[in-house]
């Protein structure tokens, strides 16, 4: 991490389930009532938002494609999440999601790069080589690699096939490591 040289021009891309909030095993977070930040995640995002130019959430949400929730449900969840980060003194720049089923050939769905390219279209000054992707699955890490980002895996304890540049236990640990390197 020492040679990453992160500064305030960099962008941070975060997966949601298992990185920001607890993952619902065998199901989907379908409402604000079911959304629960992982310990320290909200405050970590708030602090990270002062170290990065942009903070994006990029999340596959096939619960929409399965008809288990609506775009409106997801918007409510993301508004709540962003508001909590804001109340902690930070900011999420934008939340991108892919609503399609895992077997669909939609370019938005990770590991495809569509959500990153959409962010680049909306924020043209993004430099993917000066970006960090944080996720807990192989598809998250593949997404970051395909776009040329530095990659960070939140450890789940499971053996995964795609190696990341760095593995940490939480966003809190990542925040502490980045702050130790740049401040």
N, C-alpha and C positions, 0 to 999 in steps of 0.2 A: 504494500500500500504506500510505502514511502515514495516510490517513484511515480505515483499517480499525479501528484501535484494538483490536487483538487483546489479550486478557487471559486469565487462567486460567479464565474461565467459557465460553470458546469450545470448539467441537468441531472436530476434524480428521477428514475422510473421505479415505481413500486408495484409489485403484485399486491392483491388485496387479501384474499382468504389465506390464512396461515402466515402472513407477514404483518398485516395491520390488525386484523381481527382473528378471533378464534375460528377455526374451520369447523363447519358442521359435518361431522362424519356421516357419510351415507345420505347427505341431503344438501340443501342450499339455504343460505341466509335469504329469507324472503321478505323480511320486514325490519323496520328499525328496532322493534322489540327483541329481535333475535341477534342483532348486531352487538358484539362485545369486543372492544379493543383488547388486544393482547397487553399484558402488563408492561407499562412504560412506553407503549407504541405511540400513543397520542402526543405525549410530551416530546418524544424523540423526533417525530415528524415536525412538530413545531420548531424545535431547535435546528433540525436539518434544513428547514426552509429558509433559515437565515444564512446558511453556508452555501446553498445552491441557488442559482438564478431561477430555476424552475423545479417544481415537484409535481410529477404526474403519477396518477394511478392508472395502471393498464391491467385489466382483469377479464378473463373469460367467464361469461355468465350464461352457461347453457340452460340454466333453469328457465330463462325466458323462452328459448327455443323449444323446451319441453312443455311450455304452457303452465309452469308451476308458479310463475310470477310475471308481472308486466314490466314494461319499460318505466312506467310510473312508480312501481314499487322500488325499482333499482334507483331511480332518481331521488326518491325520498331517502333511501339509505345513504346515498352519496352526499346529499345535502346535509344530512345529520352528521356524517363523518367529517365533512369539511368544516361544518360549524363548530364541532368539538375541537378540531385542530386550531381553528381561528380563536376560540375562547382560551386556548392554551398559549396564544401569542404567535401562532404560525399561519401558514397558508398552503393549501393544495392548489396548484395552478389550474389543473383540469383533470377530470376522470374520464378515461376512455374505456369502452367495454365492447366485447364481442358476444352477441346474444345467441350465436349459432351453436348447433350440436357439434360434438367433437368429430363426427364423421363428415360434416359438411366441408366443402372446399372453400370456405370463406377466407379471404386474405387477411381479415382483421384478427382472426383467432390465433393466439400464440400456439405454436412457435413461429407462425408466419409474422411478418413484420408490419402488417397494415396499421396497427395502432401507433407504432412509432412513426411511420411515414405520415400518418394523419396529424400527429403532434407536430412534425416538422413542417407540414403545410400551414398549420395554424400559427406556429412559432418558428419562422424561417431561420432564426439565428441559432437554433439548436445545432450543436456539433456532436454527432454520436460518438466520436472518439474522445470527447470530453463529457461523457455521460456514464452513469452507473445504473445498472439494472439490478434490483434486489428481488429475489423470489425464493420459493421453497420447492420448486419442481423443475424437472429437466426442461419442460417447455418454456419456463421463464428464462432459464439460463440460455437455452438455444436462441430465444428471441434476442437477448442481449448480444450474444456472439454474432448472430447474423447481421446485426446493425453496427458491429464494431465497438460496442460498449465494454467497459469494465463490468465484471459480473460478481455478484455477492449472493451466496446461498444462505438462507436462514435454515439452520440444521433442523431436520425433523427426526433424526435418528435412523432414518431409512437409508439404505445404500442406493445411491442414484448413479446413473450411467454417465451423465454429462458433467465434467468437472468445471467448477467456477474458479475465478481468480482468488476468491477469499470466501471462507465459511465462518459465520458467526452464529451465536445462539438467538439473537434478537436485534430489533432495530435499535434498542437502547445500547447494546454493545457496539453496533456499527457506528452510531453517533459518537460514542466515547472514543472509538479508534480514530475516526476522522478528525475530531476535535484535537486529539493528542498530536496528530500529524500536522495540522495547519495552524494551530493557535500557539 
